[in-house]
């Protein structure tokens, strides 16, 4: 009887251990502490650093005046283009103004190497790039969640040009943490067979037909933009034929619907648009900047509708 009781007790303990392990494994990978005693948060801009991959990496953080350390806030990352930097990305996009009214935190990471760039995958800009930028963004998300009150179901990434390409790579490799992505004039791999996201991930994109650096119709190193959007739609299990978004001025769109897990794919096309951020700070040497749509404001509405579930 004594041995039976011992075996019975061992069996109960084993069952309890299995239950604990299953609960831990099912927990989300990041838990925001939302502890007001963690840090004295000062609204506005700050430049900070983090150690990642044996490198000291820098990034800018914008905290809106209405941010409350005790209330989970969305987190938006915005990645600059090739040869650009975090300060210019902040200027081009106007994300800070939206953060002030919508109460989210914006992070502008800085690419590595000279000229600055992102290891976005196998394309012209990144053929020789040993930097692990995926690990950098993972480390940065973990630090932000540790130091601020972050809604981990509402972490979003967007980027311009090479930063758009990096955003595309993050969608492929970090769909477990990133709720949705947005890209502008992105540089994407010609063949993306290795893109296997952990879940369908919502995508919104903008591209000009007269982009002088990343051709809308593609070239020998980059795909046609409509083909790239169709690939994401297929990946997300959307209907193969997109709905048409009525034109507003020079901007028209296509919307892939009935996607798995509500992971819509939207592509806005800017007629005669250049290598610029729609509605943002104009860059005349890179072509027309449309005023008929604001990429950041439109992305934010898309992001709000697509939290991580």
C-alpha positions, 0 to 999 in steps of 0.5 A: 500500500505504501508503494502504491501511495508513493506511485500515486503521489508521483503520478499526481506530481508528474501531472502537475509538472506537465500542467505547469510546463504547458502553461509556461510554453503557452505564455506569450514570449514577452510580458510588459511589466508596466511598473511605474517605478521602472523608469522616469519617462520623459516625453519627447525625443531621446537617443539610446543605445543597446548591446546586440551581437557584440555591437553597440547599436543606437536608436531614437525613441519618441514618447508622446506627452499623453503616455502613461507608464501604467497603461500598455501602449502600442509600439511602432518601429520605423526603419530608414533607407539605405545611406539614411539614418534614424533622424531623417526617418523621423523627419520624413514620416511624421510618425511623432505627430500621430503618436501625440494624438494616438498615444503610442511609442515610436522607435527609429533604429539606426542601421549599421555599417558605412553607409548605413544599411539593413541586412534585409536579405539577398539583394543588391544592397545586402550581398555583403552584410554580416550584421544580424539585424533580426537579432537587433530588432528582437533585442530592441523589442525586449528592451522596450518591453522591459523599460516601458509599458508596452502592449505586446499585441500591438507591436508594428514595424514599417520602413522605407526603401532598404528599411522596407526590405528589412521590414519585409524580412522581419515579417518573414522571421518575427511574425510571432512578435510583430502584429503587422507591417507597412512598407514604402518603396521597399527593396525586396528579394527577387525570390523569397522562397525562404519566407515562412512566417510563423503566422499570416501577417497583415501587410500594407505597402506604398510604391510610386510608378516612377520610383527612380531607385526601386522600379515599380515593374521590377528588374533583374534583382527586384520583383515587380511590386504587384507580384510581391504583394500577390506573393504575400496574399498567397502566403496569407491565404487570401482570395487570389483576385484583389478588390479595387480601392477607388483612386483618390487623386494620384493614388489607387489601391488593391486590397486582398481580402478573405485572408487567413486570420484576417491578415489582409494585404493592401498595396497603394500605387502612386501614379508618377510617385517617386522614391518618397514617403507619401504625405511626408517630407518631400525629397524632390531629387527622388521624385514626386511626393504625393499629398493625396494620401498620407502613408503613416496615417493610413498605416496607423489605421491599418495597424489599429485594425490588426493586433496580434491575436 
